[in-house]
Amino acid sequence: LSLGHYALWKNGFEHGDISIWNLMWDATNKCGTLNDWDLAYVRETEGKGPAKERTGTLPFMARELLEEPGQQRLYRHEVESFIWVITYF
């Protein structure tokens, strides 16, 4: 799941809403799926995210995005969301 997410990020896709409600587990194939890409942002490969975009489920958002309005979304913010999901369980 994390490798697929990283590959999408490197190709310009930012999910922006990683939460327990957007992660699914397929017990048959034993793999995870990150769904709900309707609010995802597509950016230039070399650029960063939109300057003032604050999508996401509050309990799982990166702390820096919540505390600093206008902060650009970086890959580490998405990783922090994954960590919040893991600690939720």
Secondary structure, DSSP 8 states (H G I E B T S, - for coil): -HHHHHHHHHTTEE----SGGGEEEETTTTEEEE---TT-EE--SSS---TT---S-GGGS-HHHHHSTT----HHHHHHHHHHHHHH-
